[in-house]
């Protein structure tokens, strides 16, 4: 067994301002959807970000790992959002990660199904042969170094990859002011479990034989590639 994200007429001004207010309000709500955490020098990331935000599930839960060769293994599993990996616990209570993700076909935890295609993604909905999925991850929004007399200076921001490469370990006591953001990105996959982030280019690739239809749909309809409902409507349309 192997366990190894204008000019407006006076009568229209009031309506225009009201519309602007609601658009701005909607933008604020959207911007606030990503949770932000600030870690100051001397603090541990693990002490600032709640465990419930670091992992997808409150606790490790019975799940199944199905391998590409047909074998499977049952274990207590959880998705570590910080490290973007599936972890399991051993009989001794140790927490380990699956070392070779390339041999994984899919992983089920509770009613959720995860796939691995250069990154772990969780299925949201299925439309015929196409799968809508999401990936949660943390990125570094800001990084400030502590200078003389306790002043802070902005440093170059290492984004997503810095955390993936464990440059900042979650149990490390940081010596800088770090601002981390929890994000979600939508993915689209096919029956071969090949997944790509949702954007116009990748939608055209995934629906190769229907590229003209896809282009026309995007031109004629409001499609925000980060909006789950917009993408669901899109995929529902192309599943017919």
C-alpha positions in Angstrom: 0.0 0.0 0.0 1.4 3.4 -1.0 0.3 6.6 0.7 2.7 8.8 -0.5 -7.7 28.7 -6.1 -21.0 60.1 -20.0 -23.2 62.6 -20.1 -26.6 62.0 -18.4 -29.9 63.8 -18.6 -30.9 65.2 -15.2 -33.7 62.7 -14.8 -31.3 59.8 -15.0 -28.7 61.1 -12.6 -30.4 59.7 -9.5 -30.7 56.2 -11.1 -27.1 56.3 -12.2 -25.8 57.2 -8.8 -27.9 54.4 -7.2 -26.6 51.9 -9.7 -23.0 53.0 -9.0 -23.6 52.6 -5.3 -24.9 49.0 -5.7 -22.0 48.1 -8.1 -19.5 49.5 -5.6 -21.2 47.7 -2.7 -21.1 44.5 -4.6 -17.4 45.0 -5.3 -16.7 45.6 -1.7 -18.6 42.4 -0.7 -16.6 40.5 -3.3 -13.3 41.9 -2.1 -14.1 41.0 1.4 -14.8 37.4 0.5 -11.1 36.5 0.7 -10.0 36.3 4.3 -6.8 38.1 5.2 -4.4 37.4 8.1 -1.5 39.5 9.3 1.3 37.8 11.1 3.7 40.0 13.1 7.3 39.3 14.1 7.5 36.8 16.9 4.2 35.1 15.9 3.6 31.7 14.4 1.3 31.4 11.4 -0.3 28.4 13.0 -1.3 30.6 16.0 -2.8 33.4 13.9 -4.7 31.4 11.2 -7.4 29.2 12.8 -7.0 25.4 12.2 -10.4 25.5 10.5 -9.0 27.8 7.9 -5.8 25.9 7.4 -7.7 22.7 6.6 -10.9 22.0 4.6 -12.4 19.9 7.3 -12.6 20.4 11.1 -10.9 17.1 11.7 -9.3 14.3 9.8 -12.1 12.2 8.3 -12.3 8.7 6.9 -11.7 8.8 3.1 -10.5 6.7 0.2 -7.6 7.1 -2.1 -8.1 5.4 -5.5 -4.9 4.8 -7.4 -4.5 4.7 -11.2 -3.6 1.0 -11.1 -7.0 0.1 -9.6 -5.8 -0.3 -6.0 -7.1 1.8 -3.2 -6.4 2.7 0.4 -8.6 3.9 3.2 -7.3 6.4 5.7 -8.1 9.5 7.8 -7.7 12.4 5.4 -7.9 16.1 5.2 -6.9 18.8 2.7 -4.2 21.2 4.0 -5.1 24.5 2.3 -1.8 26.1 3.4 0.4 23.4 1.8 -2.2 22.6 -0.9 -1.9 18.9 -0.3 -3.9 15.9 1.0 -2.6 14.7 4.3 -3.3 11.5 6.3 -2.7 10.4 9.8 -0.9 7.2 10.8 -1.7 4.8 13.6 1.0 6.5 15.7 -0.8 9.9 15.2 1.7 11.3 12.8 0.5 13.6 10.0 2.0 12.9 6.6 1.4 13.9 3.0 1.0 11.7 0.0 4.4 11.7 -1.6 3.7 10.7 -5.2 0.5 12.4 -6.4 1.0 11.3 -10.0 -0.3 7.8 -9.1 -3.6 9.1 -7.7 -6.8 8.8 -9.8 -9.1 10.4 -7.2 -9.6 10.9 -3.5 -12.9 11.0 -1.7 -13.5 12.7 1.7 -17.0 12.6 3.0 -19.2 13.5 -0.1 -16.3 15.4 -1.8 -14.1 14.2 -4.6 -10.6 15.5 -5.2 -8.5 15.1 -8.3 -4.9 15.8 -8.9 -3.7 17.6 -12.0 -0.6 19.5 -11.1 -2.7 20.6 -8.1 -5.4 19.2 -5.9 -8.9 20.4 -7.0 -12.3 19.6 -5.4 -15.2 18.8 -7.7 -18.2 21.1 -7.5 -20.4 20.0 -10.3 -20.4 17.6 -13.3 -21.8 18.5 -16.7 -21.6 15.6 -19.0 -17.9 14.8 -19.5 -16.8 18.2 -18.0 -16.1 18.8 -14.3 -16.2 22.2 -12.5 -13.8 22.2 -9.6 -12.2 24.6 -7.2 -8.8 25.0 -5.4 -8.3 26.8 -2.2 -4.9 28.2 -1.3 -3.0 30.9 0.6 -1.0 33.6 -1.1 1.3 36.3 0.3 -0.3 39.7 -0.3 2.4 41.8 1.5 5.7 41.3 3.1 7.4 44.0 5.2 10.8 43.9 6.7 11.6 45.3 10.1 14.2 48.1 9.9 15.9 50.3 12.5 13.8 51.6 15.4 11.1 49.1 14.5 10.1 50.8 11.2 8.8 48.6 8.4 9.9 48.6 4.8 8.1 46.9 2.0 10.0 44.0 0.5 9.4 42.3 -2.8 6.3 40.1 -2.5 6.7 36.4 -3.1 3.3 35.2 -4.0 1.7 31.8 -4.2 4.9 29.9 -4.9 6.7 31.1 -1.8 4.2 29.3 0.4 4.1 26.2 -1.8 7.8 25.9 -1.5 7.5 26.1 2.3 9.7 29.2 2.4 7.3 30.2 5.2 6.5 27.2 7.3 3.2 27.4 9.2 4.9 26.7 12.5 7.8 29.1 11.9 8.1 32.1 14.1 8.3 34.9 11.5 10.7 37.8 11.6 8.8 39.9 9.2 5.3 41.3 8.9 3.4 39.0 6.6 0.0 39.4 5.1 -1.5 36.2 3.9 -4.8 35.8 1.9 -7.0 32.8 1.6 -8.1 32.4 -2.0 -10.3 30.2 -4.2 -9.8 29.6 -7.9 -12.1 27.7 -10.3 -10.9 24.9 -12.5 -12.5 23.1 -15.4 -11.6 19.5 -16.2 -12.5 16.8 -18.7 -13.2 13.0 -18.5 -9.5 12.4 -18.6 -9.1 14.4 -15.3 -7.1 17.1 -17.1 -7.8 20.4 -15.2 -7.0 24.0 -16.1 -7.9 27.3 -14.3 -11.1 28.9 -15.6 -10.4 31.7 -18.1 -11.3 32.4 -21.7 -8.2 30.8 -23.2 -8.7 27.6 -21.2 -12.4 27.4 -21.9 -11.6 27.6 -25.6 -9.1 24.8 -25.2 -11.5 22.6 -23.2 -14.3 23.0 -25.7 -12.0 22.7 -28.7 -14.5 21.6 -31.3 -17.0 24.3 -30.2 -14.6 27.3 -29.9 -16.7 29.6 -32.1 -19.8 28.8 -29.9 -17.8 29.5 -26.8 -16.5 32.8 -28.2 -20.0 33.9 -29.1 -21.4 32.9 -25.7 -18.7 34.9 -23.9 -19.4 37.8 -26.2 -23.2 37.7 -25.8 -23.3 36.9 -22.1 -21.9 38.2 -18.8 -19.2 35.7 -17.8 -17.0 36.5 -14.8 -14.5 33.7 -14.8 -14.1 33.8 -11.0 -17.9 33.6 -10.5 -19.1 30.1 -9.8 -22.7 30.7 -10.9 -21.6 32.3 -14.2 -19.4 29.3 -15.0 -22.1 26.9 -14.0 -24.5 28.5 -16.4 -21.8 28.4 -19.1 -21.2 24.7 -18.5 -24.8 23.9 -18.3 -25.4 25.6 -21.7 -22.6 23.6 -23.3 -23.7 20.3 -21.8 -26.8 20.2 -24.0 
